[in-house]
């Protein structure tokens, strides 16, 4: 039994040494990419390879062509669906504002699985000008911005995130109406 204690210490030391690059990476991420609250919709830099944007100004860089920024559900229904998606995906909320009926804005941070790189996700939901917030199917307009904080290329992660979120919000009428 006395000889097992040094083996335990040795094994613990090996585990710590193997994990130390990951811990060092976490410290570097926290120092290099601290949380900064965005209170307005950002834009993608023109030469960015780690940013996508749907809606708003149609000249946005890397805007997905096959997605519509107009949805059939009203703004409140889409907002509730977004909040449900945020809760179910364990995403951090940095800033949230709403007028309660027709204009919603949220700044979120989603982290990659292993290295925990932070990616900013900003969503604005407004009532379609042709509709009324009290009508169930009056429609809404969404603007979504997804951007990696670190690096120059995202391996398509922001496009995938935008696609998943857009799909979820597009299905909002079947969930909440």
C-alpha positions as CSV (number, residue, x, y, z in Angstrom):
1,X,0.0,0.0,0.0
2,X,2.9,2.3,0.7
3,X,4.2,1.9,-2.8
4,X,0.9,2.9,-4.4
5,X,1.1,6.4,-3.1
6,X,4.1,7.4,-5.3
7,X,2.3,5.8,-8.3
8,X,-0.8,7.9,-7.6
9,X,1.3,11.0,-7.4
10,X,3.1,10.1,-10.6
11,X,-0.1,9.4,-12.5
12,X,-1.6,12.6,-11.2
13,X,1.5,14.5,-12.4
14,X,1.2,12.9,-15.8
15,X,-2.4,13.9,-16.1
16,X,-1.7,17.4,-15.1
17,X,1.2,17.6,-17.6
18,X,-1.0,16.3,-20.4
19,X,-3.8,18.8,-19.6
20,X,-1.5,21.8,-19.1
21,X,-1.5,22.9,-22.8
22,X,-5.3,23.0,-22.6
23,X,-5.2,25.1,-19.4
24,X,-2.6,27.4,-20.9
25,X,-4.9,27.8,-23.9
26,X,-7.9,28.7,-21.7
27,X,-5.8,31.4,-20.0
28,X,-4.7,32.8,-23.4
29,X,-8.4,32.8,-24.6
30,X,-9.6,34.7,-21.5
31,X,-6.8,37.3,-21.9
32,X,-7.1,37.7,-25.7
33,X,-10.8,37.6,-26.1
34,X,-12.6,39.1,-23.1
35,X,-16.4,39.7,-23.2
36,X,-17.3,43.1,-24.6
37,X,-21.0,44.0,-24.8
38,X,-22.3,45.1,-28.1
39,X,-25.5,47.3,-27.9
40,X,-25.9,47.7,-31.6
41,X,-25.8,45.4,-34.6
42,X,-22.2,44.9,-35.8
43,X,-21.1,44.5,-39.4
44,X,-18.6,42.0,-40.9
45,X,-15.3,43.5,-42.1
46,X,-15.1,43.3,-45.9
47,X,-12.1,40.8,-45.9
48,X,-13.3,38.6,-42.9
49,X,-13.3,34.8,-43.2
50,X,-14.8,34.4,-39.7
51,X,-18.0,36.4,-39.8
52,X,-21.4,35.9,-41.4
53,X,-24.4,38.3,-41.4
54,X,-28.0,37.8,-42.5
55,X,-30.4,40.7,-43.0
56,X,-29.9,44.4,-42.6
57,X,-27.7,46.0,-45.3
58,X,-27.8,43.6,-48.3
59,X,-24.2,44.4,-49.0
60,X,-23.0,42.5,-45.9
61,X,-19.9,40.3,-46.4
62,X,-20.5,36.5,-46.5
63,X,-24.3,36.9,-46.3
64,X,-26.1,33.5,-46.9
65,X,-28.0,33.7,-50.1
66,X,-30.5,30.9,-49.5
67,X,-31.9,32.4,-46.2
68,X,-34.7,34.9,-45.9
69,X,-34.6,37.5,-43.2
70,X,-38.4,37.6,-43.3
71,X,-40.3,35.1,-41.2
72,X,-44.0,34.3,-41.0
73,X,-44.3,34.4,-37.2
74,X,-44.7,37.7,-35.3
75,X,-41.7,39.2,-33.5
76,X,-42.8,38.1,-30.0
77,X,-43.2,34.5,-31.1
78,X,-39.8,34.5,-32.8
79,X,-38.2,36.1,-29.7
80,X,-39.7,33.4,-27.4
81,X,-38.3,30.7,-29.8
82,X,-34.9,32.4,-29.7
83,X,-34.9,32.4,-25.9
84,X,-35.8,28.8,-25.8
85,X,-32.9,28.0,-28.2
86,X,-30.5,30.0,-26.1
87,X,-31.6,28.1,-22.9
88,X,-31.4,24.6,-24.6
89,X,-27.9,25.3,-26.0
90,X,-26.4,26.7,-22.8
91,X,-25.4,30.0,-24.5
92,X,-24.3,33.0,-22.4
93,X,-26.3,36.2,-22.7
94,X,-24.2,39.4,-22.6
95,X,-26.9,42.0,-23.4
96,X,-30.6,41.9,-24.0
97,X,-33.1,44.7,-24.7
98,X,-36.7,44.8,-25.9
99,X,-39.6,47.2,-26.1
100,X,-41.9,44.3,-25.2
101,X,-43.9,43.9,-28.4
102,X,-42.1,44.5,-31.7
103,X,-38.3,45.1,-31.3
104,X,-35.9,42.7,-29.7
105,X,-32.1,42.6,-29.5
106,X,-29.7,40.2,-27.9
107,X,-25.9,39.7,-27.8
108,X,-24.9,36.1,-27.0
109,X,-21.6,34.3,-26.7
110,X,-21.4,30.6,-27.8
111,X,-18.2,28.7,-27.1
112,X,-16.7,25.9,-29.1
113,X,-16.8,22.5,-27.5
114,X,-13.2,21.5,-26.7
115,X,-11.1,24.7,-26.7
116,X,-14.0,27.0,-25.6
117,X,-13.2,29.7,-28.2
118,X,-15.8,32.5,-27.8
119,X,-18.0,33.4,-30.8
120,X,-20.3,36.4,-30.7
121,X,-23.9,36.0,-31.9
122,X,-26.1,39.0,-32.2
123,X,-29.8,38.8,-33.2
124,X,-32.3,41.6,-33.8
125,X,-36.0,40.8,-34.3
126,X,-38.4,43.4,-35.5
127,X,-42.1,43.3,-36.4
128,X,-42.6,43.3,-40.2
129,X,-43.8,46.8,-41.2
130,X,-46.7,45.2,-43.0
131,X,-48.0,43.5,-39.8
132,X,-49.3,44.2,-36.4
133,X,-47.6,42.8,-33.3
134,X,-51.0,41.5,-32.0
135,X,-51.7,39.4,-35.1
136,X,-50.4,35.8,-34.9
137,X,-49.1,35.6,-38.4
138,X,-48.2,39.2,-39.2
139,X,-44.6,38.3,-39.8
140,X,-41.2,39.5,-38.5
141,X,-37.8,40.4,-39.8
142,X,-34.6,39.0,-38.3
143,X,-31.0,40.2,-38.5
144,X,-28.4,37.7,-37.4
145,X,-24.6,38.3,-37.0
146,X,-22.2,35.5,-36.0
147,X,-18.5,36.2,-35.6
148,X,-15.5,34.4,-34.1
149,X,-13.4,36.6,-31.8
150,X,-10.1,34.9,-32.4
151,X,-8.4,33.7,-35.6
152,X,-8.9,34.7,-39.2
153,X,-10.9,31.6,-40.4
154,X,-13.8,29.8,-38.8
155,X,-13.9,26.6,-40.8
156,X,-17.6,27.3,-41.6
157,X,-18.6,27.3,-37.9
158,X,-20.4,30.7,-38.1
159,X,-22.3,29.7,-41.2
160,X,-23.4,26.5,-39.5
161,X,-24.5,28.4,-36.4
162,X,-26.4,30.9,-38.4
163,X,-28.1,28.1,-40.4
164,X,-29.1,26.2,-37.3
165,X,-30.5,29.3,-35.6
166,X,-32.3,30.4,-38.7
167,X,-33.9,27.0,-39.1
168,X,-35.0,27.1,-35.5
169,X,-36.5,30.6,-35.8
170,X,-38.2,29.7,-39.1
171,X,-40.0,26.9,-37.3
172,X,-41.2,29.2,-34.6
173,X,-44.8,29.3,-35.8
174,X,-45.1,25.5,-35.3
175,X,-43.7,25.7,-31.8
176,X,-45.4,28.8,-30.4
177,X,-48.4,29.8,-32.5
